Amino acid sequence: MTVRKMTVPVLGSTPAALVLPQPLTLEALSQLEEGLAGTLAKLRREVGDCDKDPGKLEYESWMQHLRTALR
């Protein structure tokens, strides 16, 4: 299997690396793009939540879980 490694610079930190199997179809690339966007958005929320009250964070996580379960 051929593998392609992408390195993305991160200001003030070590670069981020992503390893992709080849060949990569357009459909797989689209799914990867959506997955990365969702994962990075979740990470952004987690990093932003560092300053919040732990009780409030716990409550928000319960509410998120309930909303997901009710879909």
Summary of the structure (lengths in Angstrom):
residues: 71
radius of gyration: 16.9
end to end distance: 38.9
largest distance: 47.1
contacts: 122
relative contact order: 0.09
helix: 59%
strand: 20%
